[in-house]
């Protein structure tokens, strides 16, 4: 399923590669049901509890997506330095495993942990291809996918063309980072403001629900219908923002 692939990619991108997709979905549904029960009991408005539960589900998915994008942004800006280090190692004839070990000690600070864990798995006897595959999941980043695929091909087929491929990849990576930074500066604040606007009416509803006359109004069939209509409009607005206002992340072709 497309959503399952999207969720798996975002869990990896958010640094939660150890969590299974099924576990995350069940935990999210459990929390949503609990919120439904709590808010319906406190507000005495069943429709409001259901709206809160659905809104919580959407907010959690949105936060996961935002965390994945923010983490990928930080990681992506570190890849030129990684590629430069791999280039220097390749020019000096240093094996791939040793080059990755050097990155665990002297690479970008925010990536050293991942390379260090990869080297520990490799030193414990795990196959290089398997350790690189796990490293790919740990990063959850399109640039990481491409670099690791290049390392896998080089380890299996030899180093012919490896250095020139790294040079080309470094140029492409820097150009992509510059382009994406420019796009983010122009579009990011627009989508963020629109998403905040969706939540504002529900804050007002929660404040109004503190008065008994409003509780009786919302609990009626007409009041519940208005809440569900507002929820449906909020969902449609959110989907439109994601479709037209949000930035599309680089696809993980090798993820």
C-alpha positions, -999 to +999 in steps of 0.1 A: +000+000+000+011+035-008+004+048+028+023+019+043+054+027+022+050+064+030+048+056+067+077+033+066+098+059+048+089+086+074+096+063+103+130+057+089+135+094+081+125+104+116+151+081+131+125+055+142+137+027+120+135+002+149+097+007+152+076-015+130+048+001+109+022-021+125+033-012+161+031+025+153-004+022+138-018+002+167-002+026+192-017+056+174-051+040+173-050+031+210-040+067+219-068+081+197-094+059+212-083+069+247-085+105+238-120+100+224-131+085+257-115+112+279-127+142+259-162+128+254-165+122+291-151+156+302-170+176+277-201+154+276-201+158+239-195+125+221-190+142+187-163+165+202-144+135+216-144+118+182-133+150+165-104+154+190-094+117+184-093+122+146-075+155+149-049+139+172-043+112+146-038+137+119-015+158+141+006+128+150+011+119+114+019+156+106+045+157+134+061+125+122+063+139+087+077+172+100+103+154+121+113+132+092+117+163+069+137+182+095+160+153+102+165+146+065+174+183+060+201+182+087+214+149+074+213+160+037+235+191+045+262+168+059+265+146+028+289+168+008+314+164+037+309+127+037+314+124+000+346+145+002+359+121+029+351+091+007+368+108-022+400+113-003+399+077+010+393+064-026+422+085-040+445+071-013+433+035-020+417+030+014+391+002+015+355+011+019+352-004+054+381+016+067+368+048+050+335+043+068+354+037+100+371+070+096+338+087+092+327+072+125+355+091+142+362+122+120+330+126+099+301+151+105+293+150+142+256+144+137+264+113+116+292+097+135+269+076+157+253+059+126+287+051+110+300+039+144+271+015+148+276+003+113+313-005+119+304-023+152+280-046+133+307-051+106+334-059+132+311-084+149+311-105+118+280-092+099+282-090+061+292-056+047+261-056+024+238-063+053+254-036+075+251-010+047+215-020+042+208-013+079+227+020+076+204+030+048+174+024+070+190+043+099+195+074+077+162+072+058+175+098+033+175+098-005+211+110-007+222+083+018+204+057-004+224+068-035+257+069-017+252+035+000+241+019-033+273+032-049+293+017-020+275-017-024+281-017-062+318-009-056+322-036-030+307-062-053+321-051-087+354-033-080+365+003-079+365+011-116+348+045-119+342+048-082+362+080-077+346+097-107+312+087-095+319+102-061+330+135-077+298+137-098+277+127-068+293+155-047+285+181-074+249+169-077+244+168-040+256+204-035+234+216-063+203+198-049+209+213-014+211+248-028+180+244-049+159+228-021+170+255+004+157+282-020+124+264-024+120+259+013+126+296+021+098+306-003+071+279+004+077+266+039+061+294+059+030+295+036+021+258+044+029+262+081+006+292+085-022+275+067-019+244+089-021+266+120-052+282+107-069+248+105-065+242+142-076+276+154-114+270+151-111+238+172-094+258+200-125+281+200-148+251+201-129+237+231-133+271+249-170+273+241-175+238+254-167+250+289-202+265+291-232+242+298-255+259+273-229+252+246-225+216+257-263+211+253-261+227+218-232+206+206-247+174+221-279+178+200-281+162+166-277+196+148-247+205+169-230+172+163-237+176+126-220+210+126-190+195+144-187+167+119-191+191+090-163+213+104-141+182+108-147+172+073-139+207+060-107+207+081-096+174+067-103+186+031-084+218+038-055+198+053-053+175+023-054+205-001-025+221+018-005+189+015-014+186-022-007+222-032+013+240-005+036+214+010+070+206-005+076+171-019+106+154-004+132+138-026+119+103-035+139+074-020+144+054-052+167+029-035+150+030-001 
